[in-house]
Amino acid sequence: MRYLSTRGHPDRKRFCEILLEGLAPDGGLYLPESYPQVDAATLQKWSGLKYHELAFEILSLYIDDIPAGDLQAICRKTYTAEVFGTPEIVPLKKLELGTGSESKRLYLQALSNGPTLAFKDMAMQLLGNLFEYELARRGEELNILGATSGDTGSAAEYAMKGKKGVRVFMTSPNGRMSPFQQAQMFSLQDANIYNLAIDGVFDDCQDIVKAVSNDLEFKRKYRIGTVNSINWARLVAQVVYYFAGYFQAAAQRVSFTVPSGNFGNICAGHVARMMGLPIDTLVLATNENNVLDEFLRTGVYRVRSAADTHETSSPSMDISKASNFERFVFDLLGRDGARVKSLFSEQIAATGQFDLSADPAFKQLRERYGFVSGSSTHADRLATIRSTFESSHIIIDTHTADGVKVAFEHLQPGVPMIVLETALPIKFAATIVEALGREPDRPAALAGIESLPRRVTVLPADVQQVKGFIATHCA
Ligand SMILES: *Cc1c(COP(=O)(O)O)cnc(C)c1O
């Protein structure tokens, strides 16, 4: 399998070459040259596999530069009941729909029982093991620099902690993450994890990361890398749980609803569908930041300004643009790299938007690609958290609530709907209290993490000081 750029660059690369890279040299995103096809007989064969075995089967279709035995060992070591809480790793839970809806089924797929209680662990835990493996093979080291407002940073730290050859420097806005999220990150005592609390907002953290990455000499000298959501390895790891969800629902076809921000999670669903997994509908759910819902309804993709990006009670979906969306547009436009390049690097740069409403491809969105969408508000989330608790005695988090709300608008008789549960409610306890008047349950392992000793360095929002910190700690 070779990988190409969505902007038409002529290079073709192998998996381990793109594993440690971010964007392609022309600013595009990497995608496989083609999607391997999975037929009914293969699906039948895979349906009884354990999760780590299924992961190996799917990943080996995309990775041909790691020996099979090694890849198998990496999958087995990553997807364990100890790390993900259950032998199924991603179990389905049925939601009650009440009388009169016997032909309809609605499930939650639990993707949030990993170490940081959000679905990002599903991919990041694999990435940690792949990075350690590949860096050891090359005899290299990597210093991961990132900016986080919550879920991504903690998932990266828990995946990379204690890994040989890797250090993590994670910036976050000082005092602005939830107390639980701060405790999760800052209580890590591993020597290769550095928390940098920046006196500023999330944008300041992102600007610092950009400035450091744009200093090519510094970047090379200190072997700076990233683990952001455009990494193809993260995306392909997420393809696996769509297959696992399909097998558990035991139906001819299923639909998925995906609480979406940067389009990473649902892009993995698109890839699974392109491989031949019988997915009827891919329902994209947004919160008030409805960039993607607007595109799927109207054909207009319009990047929001900072002033037009809302702070919501499902904060991990608060985006102004969707960094993985270019991958889907590439497929939608018949893999025309020149056209994608002009849309994303010229039109967006010049006008902040593009319009595909008149394009024949856009008119086939539902029919050929299965995409539909919807959005929700804070009031919708509160109502959905309440009604789900009342009917099924399950407390869902605010992001999952965005999904459940929109899923109800797209239920079809005979086609089970699986809503991806993207976080556990304890991460967003304040909104749960607002909805239910009670605290969500906390997994026993996380009791009292707020009072553990903290390992964090506070720095001003200053690129030189962050560079200085990295240089001192890379020696
Ligand atoms: C990251 C995240 C999302 C959004 O996922 P994308 O892949 O960016 O679309 C949704 N919910 C939670 C809890 C998240 O952490």
Ligand as a Chemical Component Dictionary entry (heavy atoms), coordinates in Angstrom:
data_LIG
# 
_chem_comp.id                   LIG 
_chem_comp.type                 NON-POLYMER 
_chem_comp.pdbx_formal_charge   0 
_chem_comp.three_letter_code    LIG 
# 
loop_
_chem_comp_atom.comp_id 
_chem_comp_atom.atom_id 
_chem_comp_atom.alt_atom_id 
_chem_comp_atom.type_symbol 
_chem_comp_atom.charge 
_chem_comp_atom.model_Cartn_x 
_chem_comp_atom.model_Cartn_y 
_chem_comp_atom.model_Cartn_z 
_chem_comp_atom.pdbx_ordinal 
LIG C1 C1 C 0 -12.227 14.905 19.782 1  
LIG C2 C2 C 0 -13.607 14.669 20.267 2  
LIG C3 C3 C 0 -14.729 14.745 19.408 3  
LIG C4 C4 C 0 -14.610 15.138 17.953 4  
LIG O1 O1 O 0 -13.974 14.153 17.179 5  
LIG P1 P1 P 0 -13.396 14.524 15.720 6  
LIG O2 O2 O 0 -12.609 13.342 15.322 7  
LIG O3 O3 O 0 -12.540 15.751 15.916 8  
LIG O4 O4 O 0 -14.557 14.790 14.832 9  
LIG C5 C5 C 0 -15.983 14.460 19.919 10 
LIG N1 N1 N 0 -16.152 14.144 21.235 11 
LIG C6 C6 C 0 -15.110 14.071 22.088 12 
LIG C7 C7 C 0 -15.366 13.744 23.517 13 
LIG C8 C8 C 0 -13.797 14.332 21.650 14 
LIG O5 O5 O 0 -12.766 14.268 22.506 15 
# 
loop_
_chem_comp_bond.comp_id 
_chem_comp_bond.atom_id_1 
_chem_comp_bond.atom_id_2 
_chem_comp_bond.value_order 
_chem_comp_bond.pdbx_ordinal 
LIG C1 C2 SING 1  
LIG C2 C3 SING 2  
LIG C2 C8 DOUB 3  
LIG C3 C4 SING 4  
LIG C3 C5 DOUB 5  
LIG C4 O1 SING 6  
LIG O1 P1 SING 7  
LIG P1 O2 DOUB 8  
LIG P1 O3 SING 9  
LIG P1 O4 SING 10 
LIG C5 N1 SING 11 
LIG N1 C6 DOUB 12 
LIG C6 C7 SING 13 
LIG C6 C8 SING 14 
LIG C8 O5 SING 15 
# 
